[in-house]
């Protein structure tokens, strides 16, 4: 039992940045994704690579997949695609979370000087008066996890990380 706990602790440390993704799915769904990952990871090394994808496509009868297509798929993982990354990619696709770069690009529109922060009050005004208008409660809920400094500025780079990876305070 003790070794099981140690393994679980090591696993949590290894996946700290995106461990929140496991809370997005039911245990049965995670098991199905594990089975799918196992089918794609042809060489059973714990990482999906171009050869794994090519062999998977071949088994499905598609033999003419270009290297560019395969590389494009792998690039979505922004590094080696282990099970946690695989699950994160599905979580983003299924739950509509934009990639971190897209969210950062949106915030940068409100930060023409490139300071890395946006004024909380100005941002609240925009959220409540533009496009899909937020209610005051929705703004307060969003700001409850936002890193806001004493001057009333939101560190949007940190906020983007929280949006895409989860709030570390919630994980503890």
C-alpha positions in Angstrom: 0.0 0.0 0.0 2.8 2.4 0.8 4.4 1.9 -2.6 1.1 2.7 -4.2 0.9 6.0 -2.3 4.5 6.8 -3.3 3.7 6.1 -6.9 0.6 8.3 -6.8 2.6 11.1 -5.2 5.3 10.8 -7.9 2.6 10.8 -10.6 1.0 14.0 -9.1 4.4 15.8 -9.1 5.2 14.8 -12.6 1.9 16.1 -13.9 1.5 19.1 -11.7 1.0 21.7 -14.5 -1.9 19.9 -16.1 -3.2 17.5 -13.4 -6.4 19.5 -13.4 -7.3 17.8 -16.7 -8.0 14.6 -14.8 -10.9 16.3 -13.0 -12.5 17.2 -16.3 -13.4 13.5 -17.0 -15.2 10.7 -15.3 -13.0 7.7 -14.3 -14.6 5.6 -17.0 -13.7 8.2 -19.6 -10.1 8.4 -18.4 -9.9 4.6 -18.8 -11.3 4.8 -22.3 -8.7 7.5 -23.2 -6.0 5.2 -21.7 -7.1 2.4 -23.9 -7.1 4.7 -27.0 -3.6 6.0 -26.0 -2.4 2.4 -25.7 -3.7 1.6 -29.2 -1.9 4.6 -30.7 1.3 4.2 -28.7 2.4 1.3 -31.0 5.9 0.8 -29.4 4.5 1.0 -25.8 7.1 3.6 -24.7 4.6 5.9 -23.1 4.9 8.6 -25.7 3.1 9.0 -29.1 5.5 9.8 -31.9 5.3 10.1 -35.7 6.0 6.3 -36.2 3.2 5.5 -33.8 0.7 7.7 -35.7 1.8 6.4 -39.0 1.3 2.8 -37.9 -2.1 3.6 -36.3 -3.2 5.2 -39.6 -1.9 2.1 -41.5 -4.0 -0.2 -39.3 -7.0 1.9 -40.1 -6.3 1.6 -43.8 -5.0 5.1 -44.5 -1.5 4.6 -45.9 -1.0 8.0 -47.6 -0.7 10.3 -44.5 2.0 12.9 -45.1 4.8 13.6 -42.7 3.6 17.2 -42.6 0.2 16.1 -41.4 1.7 13.8 -38.7 4.1 16.6 -37.6 1.2 19.0 -37.4 -0.7 16.6 -35.1 2.3 16.1 -32.9 2.9 19.9 -32.7 -0.4 20.3 -30.9 1.2 18.7 -27.9 4.0 21.3 -27.8 6.4 18.5 -26.7 6.4 14.8 -26.1 2.8 13.4 -26.1 2.5 11.3 -23.0 -0.8 10.3 -21.5 -1.3 13.5 -19.5 -0.6 15.6 -22.6 -2.9 13.4 -24.7 -5.7 13.8 -22.1 -5.1 17.6 -22.0 -5.4 17.8 -25.8 -8.8 16.0 -25.7 -9.9 18.1 -22.7 -9.2 21.3 -24.7 -11.0 20.0 -27.8 -14.0 18.6 -25.9 -14.4 21.5 -23.4 -13.7 24.3 -25.8 -10.7 25.7 -23.9 -8.6 27.9 -26.2 -4.9 27.2 -26.3 -2.9 29.4 -23.9 -1.4 31.4 -26.8 -4.9 32.4 -28.1 -5.9 33.6 -24.7 -2.7 35.6 -24.3 -3.2 37.1 -27.7 -6.6 38.3 -26.7 -5.3 39.9 -23.5 -2.5 41.6 -25.4 -5.1 43.5 -27.4 -5.9 45.3 -24.0 -2.1 45.8 -23.3 -0.7 47.9 -26.2 2.4 48.8 -24.2 3.2 45.1 -23.5 3.3 45.5 -19.7 1.8 42.0 -19.0 -1.0 43.5 -17.0 -4.4 45.0 -17.6 -6.3 47.3 -15.2 -8.9 45.4 -13.3 -11.5 48.2 -13.3 -11.1 48.9 -17.0 -11.3 45.2 -17.8 -14.4 44.8 -15.7 -16.0 47.6 -17.6 -15.2 45.9 -20.9 -16.5 42.5 -19.7 -19.8 44.0 -18.6 -20.4 46.2 -21.7 -18.9 44.4 -24.7 -20.0 41.4 -26.8 -21.1 38.5 -24.5 -21.7 40.8 -21.5 -20.7 39.4 -18.1 -22.9 40.0 -15.1 -21.3 41.5 -12.0 -21.4 38.0 -10.3 -19.6 36.5 -13.3 -16.9 39.2 -13.2 -16.4 38.7 -9.5 -16.2 34.9 -10.0 -13.5 35.4 -12.7 -11.6 37.9 -10.6 -11.6 35.5 -7.6 -8.9 33.4 -9.2 -7.2 36.3 -11.1 -3.8 37.4 -9.8 -4.4 41.1 -9.0 -1.6 43.3 -7.7 -2.0 46.2 -5.1 -2.3 48.7 -7.9 -5.4 46.9 -9.2 -3.7 45.3 -12.3 -4.4 41.7 -13.5 -1.3 39.7 -14.3 -2.9 38.2 -17.5 0.0 35.8 -18.2 -0.6 34.1 -14.8 -4.3 34.3 -15.4 -3.9 32.5 -18.8 -2.0 29.8 -17.1 -4.7 29.4 -14.4 -7.4 29.2 -17.1 -5.6 26.5 -19.1 -3.9 24.5 -16.4 -6.0 25.1 -13.3 -5.4 27.1 -10.1 -2.7 25.5 -8.0 -4.5 26.6 -4.8 -7.4 24.4 -5.8 -5.2 21.4 -6.3 -3.5 21.5 -2.9 
